[in-house]
Every structure is written in C-alpha cells, then in structure tokens.
Amino acid sequence: MHATKMNTENESSLHCSQLNKDKEHVFMEVGLAIEFLGLPGTIVSLWIFCCCMKSWKPHTLFLFNLVLADFLVLINVPFRIDTHLRGKWVFGRAWCRISLFMLTVNRSASIAFMTAVALDRYFKVVHPHHCISQITSGRAGWLAGLIWVAVVARGIPLLTANLFHEASGRCRSFNSYEKDPVPITLHYIAFIAEFLLPWFLLLFCSAQIACQLRRRRLDRQVKGRRAIRAVVVIILVFTLCFMPSVITGLVAVYIKTFYPDDCYSYTKATELFKICIVLTYLNSALDPIVYTFSSSMFRVALKNSVCFKKIFKPVSRSAPNS
C-alpha cells in the first residue's frame, strides 16, 4: 500500500513536470529578450558612474551598487541561451547552484538598493536634520557593504540544495512538485518577505514625502516634484518587476501545500509564475530609468557624456543666402 502511494506521488510529480515543459521554451525566449534589453543600458550606466561622475553622494553610491547587481543577471545570459538552444542544462550541478545563487542575489540586491535610495530621499525631505540625512559617502559605502553581506547570506540556501534535476535537465529553484528541502522552503519565505516589507516601506516613504512637501507648499516647485517623481518611479518599477511573481508564487505554494493532488491547478499556477518571473529580469532593463529620475548628478553626467551629445547632436542650419 505504501509503495503504491509512493509510485502514485512520483507519477503525479512527473506528470506535472511534463505539463510544465511544453511551454517552457516560450518563457525562456521572452526572458532572454528582456535580459538583452538591459545590456546596453547597464553598460552605459556603468560607464557614466565610473567615468563621468565628478563627485559621489550616498544615493549615487547606492545607485552604482544597483548597476553592479544588474551584472549578475547579464553574466547568466550566455548560459541561459545555451540551455534554451539545447533544451537542457549541461553545465553541471555546481554551476547550476551558482547561477541561481547569482540571480537570487541580483533580485535581493536590487530590492535593497532601490529601498535605500528611497529612504535616503525620505530622510532628506521629511527629516532633513536627522543624522541619517547627514550620512557621509564613506558611511554609505559601509552600509552598501553590509547590504551585500545580507543578500549573499540570503542566497546561501541555494548553494546547499540540489537544484539540478537530471531527469528533465532543468536548473531552476521553483520547479519541483515533490516536497521541498528545508533550505528551499526558507528560500520561498525570503522570496516573499523581501518584497512585501520594502514595498510597504516605499509606499510609506512616498506618502510622507508628498504630505511634507504639500505642508511646506513645495510640491509645485521643481525640486519638490523631482523628489516625489523619484520615489514614484522606484515604486512603479518595484511593483511591476516583483509583485506578479510573488502573487503567483504564493498561489502555487498554497495549492502545493493544501491541494497536493490537484496537479492541473498547480501546473497552471507554475506556468503563470514562470511568465511573471520573467518580469523580475526586467528590473535590469528599467533600472536606468531609476538612475535618471533619482539622481540629478546622473542626469547631468548623462547629458554631458560623449554618447548623449552624439545621439542628440543638434542639426546645424546654414544661414540663408542674402
């Protein structure tokens, strides 16, 4: 009886895998296209930060670390392309873990540094005399280092779990219908918590900034509008890129936990999750918009850059003949 039950569970797991595999390459094509959209913007942004910025402020340092986080996605592009063309992962268990670890660190670091930029804006507008508003670039650098330590520690469970499935040739952290090991369960919890807490914090910051500027009657001035616009852009990018995968992931985990025999619903939920997880990669393509709206120094450096002047070079008009 027990053996029969185990065989039934294994067949259910395999059946779910086969259902998911049919549409997998379509999602991969969309994901790779989105990742490539972020490549030119990330390279140009890195060049602006390294070669064109005359001085660095705390929020500039956080934005620079956001660029570095985006490169963790770009490093994985060649391997994902190869996997898509072959139809399976051929780089072994170790690199599978490292690859998924880098993608997870990118997501966590992107969330953390976007939140840091919004908080920096919040304190400068709402609490201009607070000690956090007077933070130096050196201390901001130490804070950025602590953020990297935290996000790396958050991704460690992916390095200790077996994420490569030899039967299907898959290398994914959200693709098993069987019971997950403890490290991956912690990964699910962190995946949800690291979005919800910063998201509510961003909403609070934007509301407080808007109220404070309106109270001071600065909301119609240029600096006031820019402060509000910067936080709103961060919230929009944050919500578009990360909320859909959290919602569909919660639905899939709920079905998997409370309705383990409902393979069809679980399959549909995971298919939606795979579509939404593609949006997570979109943050690398949209982050240059965050840089532009969040830093006047970045905007000035971009306008003064050689590339910008060549692209937007004004057309000279010859004087009319007399």
Protein Blocks (a to p, Z undefined) as FASTA:
>chain_A
ZZmmmmmmmmmmmmmmmmmmmmmmmmmmmmmmmmmmmmmmmmmmmmmmmmmmmbdcfklm
mmmmmmmmmmmmmmmmmmmmmmmmnopafebjklmmmmmmmmmmmmmmmmmmmmmmmmmm
mmmmmmmmbmklmpcfklmmmmmmmmmmmmmmmmmmmmmpcfbdfknopacfblcfbdcd
fklmmmmmmmmmmmmmmmmmmmmmmmmmmmmmmmnopmmpmklmmmmmmmmmmmmmmmmm
mmmmmmmmmmmmmmmmmmmmlmmlmmmmmmmmmmmmmmmmmmmmmmmmmmmmmpmklmmm
mmmpmklmmmmgccddddddZZ
